[in-house]
Amino acid sequence: MSRSTPVAADAAPTSTRSLPMPVTAVIDLVAVTVFVLIGRSSHEEGLAVVGVLQTLWPFAVGAAAGWSIAYVYSHVRSSDWFGHDFRPERIAPAGVIIWFCAVAVGMILRYLLHQGVAVSFIIVATISLGVFLIGWRAVAGFIARRRTT
């Protein structure tokens, strides 16, 4: 994405942000947690805190890895190192990267720890996390666009 005018270090990218970065991170964590809670409930595994955390952490680590990759990618893409455009509330590229990493890293960690990664689970997790992680961004983007018009 090219800019027609240079952006100062303290200018536009953060002022036009629709959601503060910490809020975006919390929403992602809530989305992954809801996915885990629904999954555990549908399989009657219980909602004990230890069990939920055991299921949650691989996907939370994956989402965090996605955040890191999206952050670095925003720097690589930027023409101005300090005026980078890291917008984790956007669907692309940040939302897609976070979604992909949440699923991929989560499944790799589950496989390494013998927690189960059946093909059907991979498909359901990919679709569900996509709906949650991309879906809230689509709704937030729609609301933000409606506010500007």
Salt bridges, closest charged atoms under 4 A:
ASP28 OD2 - ARG137 NH2 2.73
GLU45 OE1 - ARG40 NH1 3.13
ASP85 OD2 - ARG90 NH1 3.76
GLU89 OE1 - ARG17 NH1 3.47
GLU89 OE2 - ARG87 NE 2.69
